[in-house]
């Protein structure tokens, strides 16, 4: 961080504001022509201004691409950063790293470990279990993460981060495994694989239920 610089925490824009962002960058006509694709893009971007800016920059650079095709690319790479790292001057990893490098070492560790949490959100008590630390310390570190907008308190005492930020945390965790004790590194990698299997199973079950319903 530059000396004297401060991070500003901003709330996520509303869905209508996110749509206006796309209209400003792509033109009202192009957005109005594919309302379903626009809605899906906004959903897959989680209304994150950074994600919307990257996707709209890609769409603007390729006026021949339909928004439906761009939404399809996002759908296929959902939960990964690859779709937000090509063809733009500043990618998602770079921007997230600005917040990450502003954290204390302990908060960095919690951020990485939170990628192992399979639930939609987490509490300070659960974070303390991940860290092997007292709840008061976990709350202090969570406050660091929320102050840098890497974590959001969506209900009192319950926190979550967007899939893109989770993917960034998982990449950092994988990268730090080589610096760990071999047994702990193996345990973390095994835990990560278990979570990925659970997520794939839940997704497949949801798809089967939708097909059965219709």
N, C-alpha and C positions, 0 to 999 in steps of 0.2 A: 504494500500500500504506500502511496505517496504521503510524505509527512504532512500532517494537518488535514488529511482527507478523512471524511466520515462516510460510513455506509448509511444509506437511507432505506428504511423498510417501507415498502409500498404494498397496499392490498391488491389482490388480483382484480383486474377489470371485470365488469359485468359481461354477460354474453353479448349484449347489444353494443357495448363499447368495443369488444373484440371484433365484432362484425364491422364496425365503423373503421377500425384499424385496417382490416383487409380491403375495405372499399377505398380508403385513402391511398393505399399502395397499389391496388390492382384496378381500380376504377369501379364505379357502382354497377355498370353494365355487366362486367364479367362476373361479379359477385352475385348479382341478381339472377344471372342465367343458370347458376347451379346451386340453388339454396340447400339441397341435401348435402352436397359435397362440402359446402362452406360450414354447415353445422357440424359435420364430422371432423373437419380440420380443426375447428375451435375446440371440440371435445378432446381430440387426440393431443392437442397442444396444451390442454389443461388450462387454457386462457392465460398461459404464461406469456408475457409480452415478448420475451426473448425468442421463444419458440415461434410465436406468430410472426415476428420480424424475419426470422430465418426462412420460414416457409413462404412468406409473401415475397421475399427477395428472390427465392428460387423460381416462384411462379412468374414474377415480373421478368426474370431473365429468360424465361421460356414461354413466350406468349402462345405458342402452339400447343402447349401441354394443357389438357383439360384439368380443372380442379379435382374432378373425380379421380383422375390418374394419380395426382399428387396425394390425395387422401388415401388412395390404395397403397402407395409407397409407405405412408406413415403407418397404416394399419399393419403392413407386413413387418415393419421394424419397430412396432410398439414396444416400449420398455427398454429400447436401446438408443444410444446417442448417434448412431451412424447416419440416420436420416437428417440430422441437424448439423452435420459437419462437412458438407460438400458444397462448393460453389459460392461460399460467402466469406467475407474478410475475417469475421470473428465468429467462431462456432460456439456451441453450447458448453463444451468442455472448458474453453478459455474463460467464459463468463462465470461459470460456476467456480472455477479455480480462484477467481478474484475474492469471492466470499470465503472459500475454504482456507486460503492462506492468511486470512484475517483472524482465524481461530487460534485458540491456545492448543498446545499439543494434546491435552486431555480431551478437548472438544472435538479435535480432528479424529481421535481414536473412536469416540462415541459415534460420530458421523459415519465412519466406515463400518462400524459394527451394526448400526441400524439397518444396513442393507440386508442383514441376516434375518430381520424381523419379518415374518410372512404376513402378519395381520395388516389390516388397512391403516391402523394407527397404533400408537404406543403411549404408555403412561410413564411417569417418572420412576415408578416402582419397577416396571419392566426394564426400563433403561438401566436402572441400578443393577438389576440381575445380569444384564449383558456385560456391564462394566466390571462387576464384582466390586462395587463401590457403595457407600451409604447413599440413601435416597436424597439427602440434602446436596451431596456433590453432584448427583445426576441432575437434580433440578437446576443447579447453577450452570452446568454444561448445556442443558437444554435451552436455558435462557440465551446462551451464546449463539446457539444454532438459530433460534427464532429471531434474534437481533440482526443476524446476517441474512435472513430470509431463506435459509436452507431448510428450515422446518417451520410448519405452520400450526398454531394452536386453533383447531377448528371447533373444539368444544372445550369448556373449562377442564384443564388437566389432561386433555387428550391431544396428541400431536401426530401429524403425518407429513410426508413429503411426496411431491409429484413423482410419477414414474421416471421422468428424465433425471431428476435429482437422485432418485434411488439407484438408477443405472450408473450414474457418476460415482456414487458412494461404493457400489459394488466393484467398479473398475479399480478404484483406489485400494479397496480391500485386497483384491487379487494381486495388485502390484506390491502390496506391503507384506504379502505372505513370505516372500523370500528372506525378509529380515527377522522372521519370527523363529522361535524354537520349533524344530521340525515336528514334534508331536502336536503342538498347538496349531501349527499351520495345517497339518493334515486334518485335524478336527474341524477347523473352520471351513476348509474346502469341502469336506464331507457334508457339513451343515448346509453350505451353499447349494450343493447338488441336491440335497433333500428338499430344500425350499423350491428350487426350480422344478423338481418333479411334482411337488404338490400343486404349484401354480399351473403347470401344464394339465394336470389331472382335473383341477377345478374348472379350467377353461373348456376342456373337452366335455366335461359333464354339462356345463352350461349350454354349450352348443347343441348337445343331444337333447336337452330339455326344450330348447327353443324349436328344434326341428319337430319334436313330438307334439308340441303345443300347436304348431301351425300345420 
